Structures are given as structure tokens and as C-alpha cells.
Amino acid sequence: MAVVYGSMATGFAFEESDLDLSLQGMKLDNRGELDARIESLGKALSSCKMVTQCQPIATARVPIIKLVSNETNSE
């Protein structure tokens, strides 16, 4: 399940603000499995027509995927 948090969730976002999503409900046995899933999700998102840039950062303390959509042209 994806849950919105940050400025979009609180109503303090600007038009050019990013969208923060947290993925919840995944059962993972270890950090390596999390890293692999982040990389896999990044590859899947890269193939979407509306995504122009996608950069999974699985090794960060809190793994993220930065992407830019051609729909909004924002991260």
C-alpha cells in the first residue's frame, strides 16, 4: 500500500512540490531484500511512459526512488 506523507499530505505543498509516498505492508526478511525490491520497482517505473527520469537509491539510510514525470515535470 502506498501512503502519501509530507507537504502534499499536510496541505502545505506548492504546485512544484514533490510527492512523498511511503510503501507499507511489505514483509521483508532483511535489508538486502529491501534493496532488491527498491531496484526492481525503479526499473518498473522507468518503463512507464509518463516517467522521464528514475533513480532508485536503495543504499540510502531510508531507501528512496527519485523520479520525474513528464506529466508534471517535477520530482
N, C-alpha and C positions, 0 to 999 in steps of 0.2 A: 504494500500500500504506500502511495506517495502522499506526504503531508506537507502543505505549504507552511513556511515559517519566515521570520524576518520581516522586512518592511512591507512586503505585499500582504502578509497576514495581519499586520497591525494597522494597516491603512495609512502608513507614513511614506509609501513609495511614490516616487516621481515617475513620469512617463518613461524615462530612460533607465529606471532602476532594474536591477537584475531580479530574477525569480529564484528563491531558495526552496528546494524540496528535500525532504528527508525520506529515505526509504525505510519502512518499518515492517517488521513481521518476518524477516528472513532468518532462517535458522542456520547458523554458521558454526562450524567446529573450531576454526582457527583463523588467524589473521591472513594466512595465505589464501584461504578460500574466499575471504572478503576481497582481497586484491584481485583475484582472478575474476570475480563477478563484476567488479568495477570496470576492469579492462574489457570484459565481454559486453557489458552494457554500453560502454563507449563506442565499441565497434558497431553495435547495432544502431545506435543513434547516428553515427557517421553516415550510415547508408540512407537515412531519411532525407527526402528531397528538400525539406524546409531547413535543414541544418547545414550551415556553410562552414563552420569550424567546430571541432570537437576535440577536447584534450582531457582524457582521463588522468587523474593524478592519484593513483591508488596508494602510493607510498607515503602520502601526507599523513600527519597525525590523525586528522579526520579526512578520510578519502573523499574526493570530490570529482565531479566531471564539469569542466567549464565548456560551455558551448555557445555558439552564436547562431541565431536563427535569421534566415533571410526574410522571414515574416515581420520581424520587429527590428532587425539589425542591432540587437543588443545582447549582452551576455546574460 
